[in-house]
Amino acid sequence: MIRIGKWISLIGAALVVLAPLVVVLFAAFKTHSEYATTGALTPPHDWFHLANFRTAWTNGAMLRGFLNTTIILVISLTGTVFVGTLAAYAVNRFQFRLKRLVLGLFLVAALVPGVTTQIATYQIVKSMDLVNTLWAAIVLFLGTDIVSIYIFVQFMQSIPPSLDEAAVLDGATRFGVYRRIILPLMKPAIATVVIIKGIAIYNEFYIPFLYLRSPGLNVISTALFRFKGPYGAQWEVIAACTMIVILPTVVIFLLLQRFIYTGITAGATK
């Protein structure tokens, strides 16, 4: 009986998660009239109706969106890994005054809602003349987040300090230890942060919509907004655009999911 209840709960949870995706998938292959006259869970009449995908790709400037998103992703994730691993290395390996205060400030920063600082953030970005440039989004994403630092710190606890000491005795500098020993050993944690934050940046809508308003600066998330107007929306085209956006994320996650589990759990126990 317990096993039956377990299977029922798992199947129910799967249906809840998959139902929105099924609705979007069905809508992507429907014509405008078919979408207006059929139910959300009604399969499309013609599964080879690809006009919505063509409209989404061309009118939504999806190619330009993928290019801009890739540029933002590569630079932002590189900076996140560099800053985050250095911060974790300093916190875990060095003893210094106010160390507890620094860790406490990290926690406080994680508790402050981001929306409360948006006015000040916008003024700073504007004063740097970065509005309507890709660098506005890059700078805002470049700073590593607290979750990334804690993942790096957690993983670094599993790296024996004796490796650092041996390298120092061989003449390596502290930065040399970080570059030649710590950084290569942290590949699982780096992969975890890259995947988690990469998906977050890929799906981010607010920052690109606020700071990248010039033509040609659209990213993947803002491409969908092109089909929403004051007098209605082309939901079937938005659904097709959504499927195009979802596909790379799903493929990358399925290929690299083992790194997520490895990076999060490694260092949890010693």
Summary of the structure (lengths in Angstrom):
residues: 270
radius of gyration: 23.0
end to end distance: 37.6
largest distance: 75.4
contacts: 746
relative contact order: 0.14
helix: 76%
strand: 1%
